[in-house]
Amino acid sequence: MELRTISRGAYAAARSQAPQAVAAPDDATYRRLWPTLVGGGEPPAVDFATESVVFLLAGAKPTGGWSVVPRGAAVEGSTLVVDAAIQGPPPDAIVTQAFTSPYAVITVKTKAFTDVRWQP
């Protein structure tokens, strides 16, 4: 299934402890969730006639250098299953000594799901 990453970062506004995926099937939900999950700024444009948005939040990490890397998505029954890795920094990397909360926001070319599941 076609997907595209529309935003990525290390400091999500949401500070969950565990990884989570949150779907936004329409513009109103997307614009309501953006400041709560990602933070400030204008959300990127999305064609909700054919696309849906999924926020992938990796949860709290003890240092910088972490990222969410989307790889694919598929619909199984009524569930959108997202394949995305949470990548940590290499063992010898020099990283920021600060708590981070990496995230990625993706669009998927489908409207045919009611739930979303992400198992990083």
N, CA, C and O atoms as CSV, one atom per row, in Angstrom:
chain,resi,resn,atom,element,x,y,z
A,1,MET,N,N,0.839,-1.177,0.000
A,1,MET,CA,C,0.000,0.000,0.000
A,1,MET,C,C,0.888,1.246,0.000
A,1,MET,O,O,1.922,1.297,0.667
A,2,GLU,N,N,0.464,2.223,-0.750
A,2,GLU,CA,C,1.228,3.462,-0.848
A,2,GLU,C,C,1.135,4.261,0.443
A,2,GLU,O,O,0.050,4.474,0.983
A,3,LEU,N,N,2.302,4.702,0.930
A,3,LEU,CA,C,2.335,5.602,2.083
A,3,LEU,C,C,3.402,6.647,1.860
A,3,LEU,O,O,4.324,6.453,1.068
A,4,ARG,N,N,3.272,7.759,2.565
A,4,ARG,CA,C,4.297,8.795,2.507
A,4,ARG,C,C,4.452,9.405,3.893
A,4,ARG,O,O,3.485,9.531,4.645
A,5,THR,N,N,5.660,9.775,4.211
A,5,THR,CA,C,5.940,10.414,5.491
A,5,THR,C,C,5.780,11.912,5.291
A,5,THR,O,O,6.412,12.501,4.413
A,6,ILE,N,N,4.935,12.526,6.110
A,6,ILE,CA,C,4.701,13.964,5.963
A,6,ILE,C,C,5.367,14.773,7.076
A,6,ILE,O,O,5.495,15.993,6.964
A,7,SER,N,N,5.792,14.099,8.149
A,7,SER,CA,C,6.498,14.794,9.222
A,7,SER,C,C,7.232,13.768,10.076
A,7,SER,O,O,6.747,12.657,10.287
A,8,ARG,N,N,8.400,14.152,10.562
A,8,ARG,CA,C,9.191,13.326,11.487
A,8,ARG,C,C,9.892,14.253,12.458
A,8,ARG,O,O,10.159,15.414,12.146
A,9,GLY,N,N,10.186,13.735,13.632
A,9,GLY,CA,C,10.923,14.552,14.577
A,9,GLY,C,C,11.295,13.785,15.829
A,9,GLY,O,O,10.963,12.609,15.979
A,10,ALA,N,N,11.986,14.464,16.722
A,10,ALA,CA,C,12.477,13.844,17.957
A,10,ALA,C,C,11.722,14.301,19.200
A,10,ALA,O,O,11.916,13.746,20.282
A,11,TYR,N,N,10.868,15.302,19.053
A,11,TYR,CA,C,10.204,15.863,20.228
A,11,TYR,C,C,8.706,16.016,20.001
A,11,TYR,O,O,8.216,17.123,19.777
A,12,ALA,N,N,7.985,14.910,20.058
A,12,ALA,CA,C,6.530,14.967,19.942
A,12,ALA,C,C,5.961,15.671,21.165
A,12,ALA,O,O,6.528,15.592,22.255
A,13,ALA,N,N,4.850,16.352,20.984
A,13,ALA,CA,C,4.177,17.001,22.116
A,13,ALA,C,C,3.636,15.949,23.083
A,13,ALA,O,O,3.650,16.152,24.297
A,14,ALA,N,N,3.163,14.830,22.546
A,14,ALA,CA,C,2.656,13.740,23.384
A,14,ALA,C,C,3.844,13.013,24.001
A,14,ALA,O,O,4.806,12.694,23.302
A,15,ARG,N,N,3.788,12.756,25.274
A,15,ARG,CA,C,4.901,12.113,25.987
A,15,ARG,C,C,4.492,10.754,26.524
A,15,ARG,O,O,4.588,10.500,27.724
A,16,SER,N,N,4.040,9.884,25.640
A,16,SER,CA,C,3.627,8.546,26.064
A,16,SER,C,C,4.845,7.720,26.448
A,16,SER,O,O,5.946,7.968,25.956
A,17,GLN,N,N,4.654,6.749,27.314
A,17,GLN,CA,C,5.749,5.870,27.722
A,17,GLN,C,C,5.959,4.741,26.712
A,17,GLN,O,O,7.091,4.317,26.479
A,18,ALA,N,N,4.882,4.262,26.122
A,18,ALA,CA,C,4.950,3.139,25.183
A,18,ALA,C,C,4.621,3.624,23.773
A,18,ALA,O,O,3.940,4.635,23.604
A,19,PRO,N,N,5.106,2.901,22.763
A,19,PRO,CA,C,4.754,3.259,21.387
A,19,PRO,C,C,3.250,3.194,21.159
A,19,PRO,O,O,2.563,2.341,21.723
A,20,GLN,N,N,2.750,4.092,20.339
A,20,GLN,CA,C,1.334,4.077,19.997
A,20,GLN,C,C,1.105,4.655,18.612
A,20,GLN,O,O,1.882,5.475,18.122
A,21,ALA,N,N,0.015,4.206,17.992
A,21,ALA,CA,C,-0.413,4.710,16.688
A,21,ALA,C,C,-1.806,5.293,16.845
A,21,ALA,O,O,-2.672,4.702,17.491
A,22,VAL,N,N,-2.013,6.461,16.248
A,22,VAL,CA,C,-3.307,7.135,16.321
A,22,VAL,C,C,-3.703,7.520,14.903
A,22,VAL,O,O,-2.931,8.168,14.197
A,23,ALA,N,N,-4.899,7.126,14.482
A,23,ALA,CA,C,-5.371,7.413,13.131
A,23,ALA,C,C,-6.234,8.672,13.094
A,23,ALA,O,O,-6.963,8.982,14.036
A,24,ALA,N,N,-6.125,9.379,11.982
A,24,ALA,CA,C,-6.961,10.548,11.711
A,24,ALA,C,C,-7.558,10.356,10.320
A,24,ALA,O,O,-6.886,10.622,9.323
A,25,PRO,N,N,-8.812,9.899,10.233
A,25,PRO,CA,C,-9.413,9.613,8.929
A,25,PRO,C,C,-9.956,10.835,8.188
A,25,PRO,O,O,-10.298,10.750,7.008
A,26,ASP,N,N,-10.035,11.986,8.893
A,26,ASP,CA,C,-10.601,13.178,8.257
A,26,ASP,C,C,-9.850,14.425,8.715
A,26,ASP,O,O,-9.088,14.386,9.681
A,27,ASP,N,N,-10.075,15.519,8.016
A,27,ASP,CA,C,-9.349,16.755,8.275
A,27,ASP,C,C,-9.612,17.307,9.668
A,27,ASP,O,O,-8.685,17.797,10.314
A,28,ALA,N,N,-10.840,17.242,10.143
A,28,ALA,CA,C,-11.160,17.784,11.473
A,28,ALA,C,C,-10.394,17.036,12.564
A,28,ALA,O,O,-9.847,17.657,13.476
A,29,THR,N,N,-10.352,15.722,12.474
A,29,THR,CA,C,-9.618,14.916,13.459
A,29,THR,C,C,-8.127,15.207,13.360
A,29,THR,O,O,-7.457,15.369,14.380
A,30,TYR,N,N,-7.609,15.274,12.156
A,30,TYR,CA,C,-6.198,15.569,11.909
A,30,TYR,C,C,-5.790,16.897,12.548
A,30,TYR,O,O,-4.784,16.968,13.253
A,31,ARG,N,N,-6.562,17.931,12.304
A,31,ARG,CA,C,-6.235,19.257,12.835
A,31,ARG,C,C,-6.422,19.331,14.352
A,31,ARG,O,O,-5.752,20.126,15.012
A,32,ARG,N,N,-7.308,18.530,14.908
A,32,ARG,CA,C,-7.499,18.475,16.361
A,32,ARG,C,C,-6.336,17.742,17.026
A,32,ARG,O,O,-5.868,18.157,18.086
A,33,LEU,N,N,-5.865,16.649,16.407
A,33,LEU,CA,C,-4.805,15.841,17.000
A,33,LEU,C,C,-3.409,16.442,16.823
A,33,LEU,O,O,-2.550,16.258,17.686
A,34,TRP,N,N,-3.171,17.146,15.733
A,34,TRP,CA,C,-1.832,17.654,15.430
A,34,TRP,C,C,-1.203,18.403,16.611
A,34,TRP,O,O,-0.105,18.028,17.022
A,35,PRO,N,N,-1.835,19.443,17.184
A,35,PRO,CA,C,-1.168,20.170,18.270
A,35,PRO,C,C,-0.981,19.329,19.534
A,35,PRO,O,O,-0.030,19.549,20.285
A,36,THR,N,N,-1.861,18.385,19.771
A,36,THR,CA,C,-1.777,17.540,20.961
A,36,THR,C,C,-0.679,16.491,20.835
A,36,THR,O,O,0.022,16.206,21.807
A,37,LEU,N,N,-0.523,15.916,19.645
A,37,LEU,CA,C,0.432,14.830,19.447
A,37,LEU,C,C,1.796,15.303,18.952
A,37,LEU,O,O,2.829,14.827,19.422
A,38,VAL,N,N,1.799,16.243,18.001
A,38,VAL,CA,C,3.051,16.687,17.381
A,38,VAL,C,C,3.534,17.999,17.983
A,38,VAL,O,O,4.710,18.134,18.321
A,39,GLY,N,N,2.643,18.951,18.116
A,39,GLY,CA,C,3.030,20.262,18.633
A,39,GLY,C,C,2.592,21.360,17.694
A,39,GLY,O,O,1.617,21.205,16.958
A,40,GLY,N,N,3.312,22.477,17.716
A,40,GLY,CA,C,2.939,23.650,16.942
A,40,GLY,C,C,3.185,23.499,15.458
A,40,GLY,O,O,3.605,22.453,14.962
A,41,GLY,N,N,2.907,24.586,14.778
A,41,GLY,CA,C,3.103,24.612,13.337
A,41,GLY,C,C,1.864,24.160,12.593
A,41,GLY,O,O,0.954,23.557,13.160
A,42,GLU,N,N,1.857,24.464,11.332
A,42,GLU,CA,C,0.738,24.112,10.458
A,42,GLU,C,C,0.900,22.675,9.978
A,42,GLU,O,O,1.966,22.308,9.482
A,43,PRO,N,N,-0.138,21.857,10.117
A,43,PRO,CA,C,-0.040,20.482,9.613
A,43,PRO,C,C,0.100,20.467,8.088
A,43,PRO,O,O,-0.537,21.271,7.408
A,44,PRO,N,N,0.921,19.567,7.542
A,44,PRO,CA,C,1.050,19.451,6.082
A,44,PRO,C,C,-0.288,19.098,5.424
A,44,PRO,O,O,-1.156,18.493,6.053
A,45,ALA,N,N,-0.442,19.475,4.180
A,45,ALA,CA,C,-1.671,19.219,3.437
A,45,ALA,C,C,-1.849,17.724,3.172
A,45,ALA,O,O,-0.894,17.007,2.875
A,46,VAL,N,N,-3.105,17.278,3.290
A,46,VAL,CA,C,-3.460,15.877,3.055
A,46,VAL,C,C,-4.744,15.851,2.242
A,46,VAL,O,O,-5.650,16.647,2.490
A,47,ASP,N,N,-4.834,14.943,1.271
A,47,ASP,CA,C,-6.045,14.754,0.469
A,47,ASP,C,C,-6.907,13.683,1.144
A,47,ASP,O,O,-6.747,12.493,0.872
A,48,PHE,N,N,-7.806,14.101,2.012
A,48,PHE,CA,C,-8.616,13.148,2.763
A,48,PHE,C,C,-9.683,12.447,1.919
A,48,PHE,O,O,-10.388,11.571,2.419
A,49,ALA,N,N,-9.807,12.821,0.655
A,49,ALA,CA,C,-10.716,12.087,-0.234
A,49,ALA,C,C,-10.165,10.690,-0.501
A,49,ALA,O,O,-10.931,9.746,-0.697
A,50,THR,N,N,-8.823,10.553,-0.511
A,50,THR,CA,C,-8.203,9.262,-0.818
A,50,THR,C,C,-7.211,8.786,0.246
A,50,THR,O,O,-6.790,7.629,0.214
A,51,GLU,N,N,-6.830,9.661,1.191
A,51,GLU,CA,C,-5.796,9.323,2.170
A,51,GLU,C,C,-6.322,9.405,3.601
A,51,GLU,O,O,-7.320,10.068,3.883
A,52,SER,N,N,-5.625,8.718,4.483
A,52,SER,CA,C,-5.828,8.828,5.919
A,52,SER,C,C,-4.469,9.107,6.542
A,52,SER,O,O,-3.439,8.821,5.931
A,53,VAL,N,N,-4.454,9.659,7.744
A,53,VAL,CA,C,-3.215,9.988,8.443
A,53,VAL,C,C,-3.051,9.071,9.640
A,53,VAL,O,O,-4.024,8.726,10.310
A,54,VAL,N,N,-1.804,8.675,9.903
A,54,VAL,CA,C,-1.487,7.901,11.102
A,54,VAL,C,C,-0.304,8.568,11.798
A,54,VAL,O,O,0.738,8.805,11.188
A,55,PHE,N,N,-0.480,8.865,13.074
A,55,PHE,CA,C,0.583,9.395,13.923
A,55,PHE,C,C,1.253,8.204,14.597
A,55,PHE,O,O,0.581,7.401,15.244
A,56,LEU,N,N,2.564,8.082,14.454
A,56,LEU,CA,C,3.334,7.010,15.084
A,56,LEU,C,C,4.229,7.630,16.146
A,56,LEU,O,O,5.170,8.358,15.830
A,57,LEU,N,N,3.933,7.341,17.399
A,57,LEU,CA,C,4.654,7.921,18.528
A,57,LEU,C,C,5.476,6.830,19.195
A,57,LEU,O,O,4.922,5.847,19.687
A,58,ALA,N,N,6.791,6.995,19.216
A,58,ALA,CA,C,7.680,5.947,19.725
A,58,ALA,C,C,7.701,5.850,21.243
A,58,ALA,O,O,8.141,4.836,21.783
A,59,GLY,N,N,7.240,6.868,21.938
A,59,GLY,CA,C,7.312,6.875,23.396
A,59,GLY,C,C,8.598,7.542,23.858
A,59,GLY,O,O,9.437,7.929,23.045
A,60,ALA,N,N,8.742,7.669,25.161
A,60,ALA,CA,C,9.892,8.361,25.750
A,60,ALA,C,C,11.180,7.567,25.559
A,60,ALA,O,O,11.216,6.353,25.760
A,61,LYS,N,N,12.223,8.271,25.171
A,61,LYS,CA,C,13.557,7.686,25.007
A,61,LYS,C,C,14.541,8.494,25.861
A,61,LYS,O,O,14.346,9.695,26.049
A,62,PRO,N,N,15.603,7.848,26.386
A,62,PRO,CA,C,16.492,8.529,27.330
A,62,PRO,C,C,17.521,9.472,26.710
A,62,PRO,O,O,18.162,10.244,27.423
A,63,THR,N,N,17.684,9.414,25.376
A,63,THR,CA,C,18.680,10.268,24.707
A,63,THR,C,C,18.178,10.663,23.330
A,63,THR,O,O,17.108,10.232,22.899
A,64,GLY,N,N,18.947,11.475,22.652
A,64,GLY,CA,C,18.695,11.775,21.255
A,64,GLY,C,C,19.152,10.617,20.383
A,64,GLY,O,O,19.658,9.616,20.889
A,65,GLY,N,N,18.976,10.751,19.086
A,65,GLY,CA,C,19.434,9.733,18.151
A,65,GLY,C,C,18.421,8.669,17.807
A,65,GLY,O,O,18.723,7.768,17.024
A,66,TRP,N,N,17.232,8.743,18.365
A,66,TRP,CA,C,16.166,7.779,18.086
A,66,TRP,C,C,15.278,8.304,16.968
A,66,TRP,O,O,15.123,9.515,16.813
A,67,SER,N,N,14.687,7.388,16.179
A,67,SER,CA,C,13.774,7.802,15.111
A,67,SER,C,C,12.754,6.715,14.806
A,67,SER,O,O,12.950,5.545,15.135
A,68,VAL,N,N,11.667,7.124,14.174
A,68,VAL,CA,C,10.636,6.210,13.685
A,68,VAL,C,C,10.788,6.159,12.173
A,68,VAL,O,O,10.775,7.189,11.500
A,69,VAL,N,N,10.934,4.930,11.640
A,69,VAL,CA,C,11.166,4.752,10.208
A,69,VAL,C,C,10.028,3.925,9.600
A,69,VAL,O,O,10.044,2.698,9.694
A,70,PRO,N,N,9.041,4.580,8.979
A,70,PRO,CA,C,7.941,3.851,8.341
A,70,PRO,C,C,8.434,3.039,7.146
A,70,PRO,O,O,9.227,3.519,6.336
A,71,ARG,N,N,7.941,1.775,7.051
A,71,ARG,CA,C,8.366,0.889,5.957
A,71,ARG,C,C,7.214,0.416,5.086
A,71,ARG,O,O,7.417,0.118,3.909
A,72,GLY,N,N,6.006,0.341,5.640
A,72,GLY,CA,C,4.890,-0.147,4.848
A,72,GLY,C,C,3.619,-0.212,5.673
A,72,GLY,O,O,3.631,0.029,6.881
A,73,ALA,N,N,2.527,-0.538,5.007
A,73,ALA,CA,C,1.229,-0.671,5.668
A,73,ALA,C,C,0.348,-1.585,4.830
A,73,ALA,O,O,0.494,-1.669,3.610
A,74,ALA,N,N,-0.564,-2.266,5.505
A,74,ALA,CA,C,-1.516,-3.152,4.822
A,74,ALA,C,C,-2.798,-3.198,5.636
A,74,ALA,O,O,-2.781,-3.027,6.855
A,75,VAL,N,N,-3.897,-3.428,4.955
A,75,VAL,CA,C,-5.184,-3.579,5.641
A,75,VAL,C,C,-5.461,-5.064,5.810
A,75,VAL,O,O,-5.439,-5.830,4.847
A,76,GLU,N,N,-5.724,-5.456,7.058
A,76,GLU,CA,C,-6.093,-6.835,7.388
A,76,GLU,C,C,-7.476,-6.785,8.022
A,76,GLU,O,O,-7.632,-6.364,9.168
A,77,GLY,N,N,-8.475,-7.219,7.263
A,77,GLY,CA,C,-9.856,-7.092,7.738
A,77,GLY,C,C,-10.216,-5.626,7.803
A,77,GLY,O,O,-10.205,-4.940,6.781
A,78,SER,N,N,-10.538,-5.129,9.001
A,78,SER,CA,C,-10.843,-3.710,9.169
A,78,SER,C,C,-9.738,-2.968,9.913
A,78,SER,O,O,-9.942,-1.853,10.394
A,79,THR,N,N,-8.554,-3.604,10.003
A,79,THR,CA,C,-7.435,-3.006,10.732
A,79,THR,C,C,-6.299,-2.629,9.785
A,79,THR,O,O,-5.874,-3.432,8.955
A,80,LEU,N,N,-5.819,-1.400,9.923
A,80,LEU,CA,C,-4.629,-0.974,9.207
A,80,LEU,C,C,-3.429,-1.394,10.049
A,80,LEU,O,O,-3.298,-0.978,11.200
A,81,VAL,N,N,-2.566,-2.208,9.483
A,81,VAL,CA,C,-1.363,-2.675,10.176
A,81,VAL,C,C,-0.172,-1.913,9.604
A,81,VAL,O,O,0.121,-2.004,8.412
A,82,VAL,N,N,0.506,-1.166,10.459
A,82,VAL,CA,C,1.629,-0.330,10.038
A,82,VAL,C,C,2.941,-1.018,10.404
A,82,VAL,O,O,3.121,-1.484,11.528
A,83,ASP,N,N,3.843,-1.072,9.442
A,83,ASP,CA,C,5.180,-1.602,9.652
A,83,ASP,C,C,6.133,-0.407,9.724
A,83,ASP,O,O,6.388,0.256,8.719
A,84,ALA,N,N,6.653,-0.142,10.919
A,84,ALA,CA,C,7.597,0.954,11.111
A,84,ALA,C,C,8.541,0.571,12.238
A,84,ALA,O,O,8.116,0.045,13.267
A,85,ALA,N,N,9.807,0.836,12.038
A,85,ALA,CA,C,10.812,0.501,13.048
A,85,ALA,C,C,11.103,1.708,13.936
A,85,ALA,O,O,11.031,2.856,13.499
A,86,ILE,N,N,11.433,1.420,15.188
A,86,ILE,CA,C,11.990,2.437,16.071
A,86,ILE,C,C,13.488,2.157,16.103
A,86,ILE,O,O,13.928,1.128,16.614
A,87,GLN,N,N,14.261,3.084,15.551
A,87,GLN,CA,C,15.704,2.888,15.470
A,87,GLN,C,C,16.408,3.723,16.535
A,87,GLN,O,O,16.142,4.914,16.701
A,88,GLY,N,N,17.308,3.064,17.246
A,88,GLY,CA,C,18.110,3.752,18.246
A,88,GLY,C,C,19.426,4.211,17.656
A,88,GLY,O,O,19.768,3.842,16.532
A,89,PRO,N,N,20.160,5.003,18.395
A,89,PRO,CA,C,21.461,5.463,17.908
A,89,PRO,C,C,22.476,4.325,17.925
A,89,PRO,O,O,22.339,3.397,18.722
A,90,PRO,N,N,23.483,4.376,17.071
A,90,PRO,CA,C,24.547,3.367,17.120
A,90,PRO,C,C,25.233,3.395,18.493
A,90,PRO,O,O,25.253,4.436,19.150
A,91,PRO,N,N,25.786,2.275,18.926
A,91,PRO,CA,C,26.404,2.208,20.260
A,91,PRO,C,C,27.506,3.246,20.499
A,91,PRO,O,O,27.698,3.685,21.633
A,92,ASP,N,N,28.225,3.639,19.454
A,92,ASP,CA,C,29.317,4.593,19.625
A,92,ASP,C,C,28.927,6.032,19.273
A,92,ASP,O,O,29.795,6.900,19.175
A,93,ALA,N,N,27.641,6.288,19.084
A,93,ALA,CA,C,27.184,7.622,18.682
A,93,ALA,C,C,27.264,8.606,19.842
A,93,ALA,O,O,27.064,8.241,21.001
A,94,ILE,N,N,27.554,9.838,19.515
A,94,ILE,CA,C,27.485,10.932,20.482
A,94,ILE,C,C,26.090,11.533,20.324
A,94,ILE,O,O,25.741,12.042,19.259
A,95,VAL,N,N,25.301,11.469,21.389
A,95,VAL,CA,C,23.902,11.894,21.298
A,95,VAL,C,C,23.582,12.928,22.363
A,95,VAL,O,O,24.304,13.077,23.349
A,96,THR,N,N,22.496,13.632,22.144
A,96,THR,CA,C,21.985,14.585,23.108
A,96,THR,C,C,21.599,13.852,24.384
A,96,THR,O,O,20.938,12.816,24.326
A,97,GLN,N,N,21.997,14.370,25.516
A,97,GLN,CA,C,21.624,13.774,26.799
A,97,GLN,C,C,20.362,14.464,27.299
A,97,GLN,O,O,20.389,15.257,28.240
A,98,ALA,N,N,19.269,14.138,26.646
A,98,ALA,CA,C,17.966,14.706,26.978
A,98,ALA,C,C,16.902,13.692,26.608
A,98,ALA,O,O,17.069,12.911,25.671
A,99,PHE,N,N,15.812,13.711,27.348
A,99,PHE,CA,C,14.697,12.832,27.007
A,99,PHE,C,C,14.093,13.296,25.690
A,99,PHE,O,O,13.884,14.491,25.482
A,100,THR,N,N,13.814,12.352,24.809
A,100,THR,CA,C,13.195,12.658,23.527
A,100,THR,C,C,11.943,11.806,23.353
A,100,THR,O,O,11.722,10.849,24.095
A,101,SER,N,N,11.143,12.157,22.382
A,101,SER,CA,C,9.932,11.392,22.058
A,101,SER,C,C,9.764,11.398,20.537
A,101,SER,O,O,8.991,12.187,19.994
A,102,PRO,N,N,10.492,10.512,19.857
A,102,PRO,CA,C,10.467,10.499,18.392
A,102,PRO,C,C,9.092,10.135,17.830
A,102,PRO,O,O,8.313,9.408,18.447
A,103,TYR,N,N,8.828,10.664,16.650
A,103,TYR,CA,C,7.540,10.406,16.009
A,103,TYR,C,C,7.693,10.469,14.498
A,103,TYR,O,O,8.671,10.997,13.970
A,104,ALA,N,N,6.695,9.913,13.821
A,104,ALA,CA,C,6.533,10.078,12.381
A,104,ALA,C,C,5.042,10.211,12.115
A,104,ALA,O,O,4.222,9.581,12.782
A,105,VAL,N,N,4.706,11.024,11.150
A,105,VAL,CA,C,3.314,11.165,10.717
A,105,VAL,C,C,3.291,10.728,9.257
A,105,VAL,O,O,4.035,11.252,8.429
A,106,ILE,N,N,2.427,9.759,8.951
A,106,ILE,CA,C,2.350,9.226,7.593
A,106,ILE,C,C,0.944,9.354,7.051
A,106,ILE,O,O,-0.024,9.480,7.800
A,107,THR,N,N,0.852,9.319,5.718
A,107,THR,CA,C,-0.449,9.164,5.076
A,107,THR,C,C,-0.451,7.798,4.401
A,107,THR,O,O,0.585,7.316,3.945
A,108,VAL,N,N,-1.625,7.185,4.344
A,108,VAL,CA,C,-1.804,5.922,3.630
A,108,VAL,C,C,-2.924,6.122,2.622
A,108,VAL,O,O,-3.897,6.825,2.897
A,109,LYS,N,N,-2.787,5.510,1.463
A,109,LYS,CA,C,-3.772,5.656,0.384
A,109,LYS,C,C,-4.914,4.673,0.582
A,109,LYS,O,O,-5.129,3.786,-0.244
A,110,THR,N,N,-5.645,4.833,1.681
A,110,THR,CA,C,-6.828,4.008,1.920
A,110,THR,C,C,-7.727,4.687,2.942
A,110,THR,O,O,-7.281,5.475,3.775
A,111,LYS,N,N,-8.979,4.361,2.851
A,111,LYS,CA,C,-9.973,4.792,3.835
A,111,LYS,C,C,-10.669,3.557,4.421
A,111,LYS,O,O,-11.602,3.679,5.214
A,112,ALA,N,N,-10.195,2.351,4.014
A,112,ALA,CA,C,-10.890,1.094,4.313
A,112,ALA,C,C,-10.419,0.442,5.611
A,112,ALA,O,O,-10.033,-0.727,5.609
A,113,PHE,N,N,-10.445,1.188,6.727
A,113,PHE,CA,C,-10.102,0.598,8.014
A,113,PHE,C,C,-10.803,1.367,9.131
A,113,PHE,O,O,-11.159,2.535,8.973
A,114,THR,N,N,-10.990,0.699,10.246
A,114,THR,CA,C,-11.599,1.340,11.412
A,114,THR,C,C,-10.655,1.371,12.607
A,114,THR,O,O,-10.839,2.167,13.528
A,115,ASP,N,N,-9.641,0.499,12.594
A,115,ASP,CA,C,-8.647,0.454,13.668
A,115,ASP,C,C,-7.252,0.516,13.059
A,115,ASP,O,O,-7.063,0.258,11.871
A,116,VAL,N,N,-6.276,0.866,13.903
A,116,VAL,CA,C,-4.879,0.872,13.454
A,116,VAL,C,C,-4.038,0.127,14.481
A,116,VAL,O,O,-4.245,0.256,15.688
A,117,ARG,N,N,-3.081,-0.660,13.977
A,117,ARG,CA,C,-2.189,-1.411,14.848
A,117,ARG,C,C,-0.756,-1.226,14.365
A,117,ARG,O,O,-0.465,-1.312,13.172
A,118,TRP,N,N,0.123,-0.970,15.317
A,118,TRP,CA,C,1.542,-0.824,15.021
A,118,TRP,C,C,2.310,-1.635,16.044
A,118,TRP,O,O,2.173,-1.436,17.252
A,119,GLN,N,N,3.109,-2.541,15.547
A,119,GLN,CA,C,3.937,-3.351,16.425
A,119,GLN,C,C,5.386,-3.142,16.031
A,119,GLN,O,O,5.930,-3.879,15.209
A,120,PRO,N,N,6.014,-2.119,16.632
A,120,PRO,CA,C,7.398,-1.804,16.242
A,120,PRO,C,C,8.375,-2.928,16.564
A,120,PRO,O,O,9.569,-2.805,16.294
